[in-house]
Amino acid sequence: MSDPPDRNGEPSALKTAGLLLAIPTLLIVSPIVGYFVGSLADRWLKWAPWGGIVGLLLGFAAGGRETYRIYRRYQEEEERRTRR
């Protein structure tokens, strides 16, 4: 998905800052959500403590993957900006 450029044809600095500031939030929220979903699985399937552990690990993996995707997108925007 392409984002609209600003008046100069470049992505805005505010948009770039917002994109990069999403990374810490992802790294904090993803494992927490994974843990709570795993805890619900613990209660439902009576797996304690494995559901919480698996959920936590999946949360870290999801947060890391999304962080990589955001950073890669940022690098592509920087490369486009330096080519102009």
N, C-alpha and C positions, 0 to 999 in steps of 0.2 A: 504494500500500500504506500503510495507516494503522498508526502505531506506538502501542503502548499508553501511555496517560498515567500519570503517577505518582499518588499519593494525592490530590493537589489538583486533578486533572483537567488538569494541564499537563505538557508533556514535561520530563523531568528535565534538570538543568543538565549532568550528566555525559554524557548522551546528546548534547546539543547540542555540548558540547566535543569529544566524539569525532567528531561529524560534521564540525566545522570543522577539526579536526586531521588529517583525512584529506586535505585539500586539498594541503598541501605534499608529502605522500607521492605523491599522484597526479601532481603537476607534476614530480617527480623521476623516478619509475618509468616513466611512460608513454613519454617519449622514448627512454629506455634500452631498453625492451622493443621499441619500434618499430625502433630501430637494429639490434638483434640479429636481429630477424625479417627486416629488410631485408638484412642481411649473409648470412643463410641463403639468401635469394632470389638474392643476388649469386652465391653459389657454385653454386647449382642451375641458374640461367639464364645465368650468365656475363655479368652486366650491369655489373660493377664500374665505377664506384662508385655507380651510380644506385639500386640496391636499398636501400643504406644511407641514402642521402639521402631517398628517398621514404618509407622506414620511419620515419625521424626526423621528417619533416614530419607524417606520419600520427599518430605518437605525440604530438607537440605538439598537434595538432588534437583528438585523443581526450581528452587531459588537460585541455585548455581547455574542451571541451564538458562533460565530467563535472564540472569545477569550477563551471561555470555552473549546472548542474543541482543541485548540492549547495547552492550559495549561494541559488538560487531557493527551494529547499525550506526552508532556514533562514529566509528572509524570510517565507514563508507561515506558518511556526510562530510567528514573532514577531508577525505581524499577528493571528493567532488569539489569542495571549496578551494583546495590548493591547486587543482587543475585549471581553474578559471583565471 
